[in-house]
Amino acid sequence: MKILHISSARDFGGGERHLVDLCRELVKRGHEVFVALRPTCTWKDRLDLVAEQNFLTVSIRNSFGMFSAKKIGSFVNKHQIDIVHAHLARDYLAASVADRMASRSKLVLTRHVVFPMKPFHKLALRNVDAAIAVSSVVQTELKNIFPPSKIKLIHNGLNFTIANDRQKLGNEFRQFHRIPVDVPLIGTVGELKPLKGQRDLVIAASEIVKKFPDARFVVAGLDHTIDKRFRRELKRLVSVFGLEHQFLWLDWLEDLTPLLSALDVYVAPSHSESFGLATLEAMSNGVPVVSTATDGAKEMIDDHDLLVPIEDPIAISKMVDELLSSSENAREIAERLRSSARSRYSLDTMVDRTESLYNELIASRS
């Protein structure tokens, strides 16, 4: 099977990680994978299993990239692509036009976010053969655009690994970053932007230290804006609370295992989340999680008592305090979350279902 994945994302995030993992596993299963990326893409090297000649460089600057669509269409016909799979909203129309130019391909899109699509998509994307939703709430939104028969719910998945010595990894992380092994450590991972809620975590931290004055906090993630304004704002807020020496700021981490092994509590303070791969990874690594009640968190975390209201730093601080105050309760919660994550959201399951969908579409072609 020949599959072309399209993504115009410049920077690497959760959706791009999903694409990379999917491509890697499809190659391992013997499929020929092609990828269309923008010229300024910063994460092409993560697709090292894809043959160099199978890359297409194309600039999709907005939803109406017709020149790009023609270029993609020619590429699809040249290589006799079976499946065209688009991953970002601004790529959908270009992929749709390219698919109309092709003689044999089937068009798939994945919707990674919960935000509603535009009304004109209902007409413009009529040739979409399947629309993948990464969560139930995304599935509901897609019903406004596509007939139910075209919508497929396929959750994101992770390749779960078990750390040989979690305590050793955690201690090494703390030692490297000069964090004492006996102080509470709370952390979060995600792109630095208001929607991800890091400001709420900083405010919550100012409350947490009242009960746990030695507590430390880790914020891992990049601010992709040109002026890095939000990152500076967060650091100013930390300074206002006098917590500069208790916050550690890290950029994107290729491997989250050492950080997660060092944490006592993982906080997911997002204001909106369709799924949340970093939260899932924290769960799978046995870290107790405090999350805001986003649609994605409600689906991933069965125990809704662990969810707090969105944009409520005080509620976050109270839940963190409860977990830090009872290590036995925290361990029980962590084990429940780990078991749930590993049984429901494996990478193999995600790839199996995606591959099965591709096969169904190709079979229908004949």
Secondary structure, 3 states (H helix, E strand, C coil): CEEEEEECCCCCCHHHHHHHHHHHHHHHCCCEEEEEECCCCCCHHHHCCCCHHHEEECCCCCCCCHHHHHHHHHHHHHHCCCEEEECCHHHHHHHHHHHHHCCCCEEEEEECCCCCCCCCHHHHCCCCCEEEECCHHHHHHHCCCCCHHHEEECCCCECCCCCCCHHHHHHHHHHHCCCCCCCCEEEEECCCCHHHCHHHHHHHHHHHHHHCCCCEEEEECCCCCCCCHHHHHHHHHHHHCCCHHHEEEECCCCCCHHHHHHCCEEEECCCCCCCCHHHHHHHHCCCCEEEECCHHHHHHCCCHHHEECCCCHHHHHHHHHHHHHCHHHHHHHHHHHHHHHHHHCEHHHHHHHHHHHHHHHHHHHC
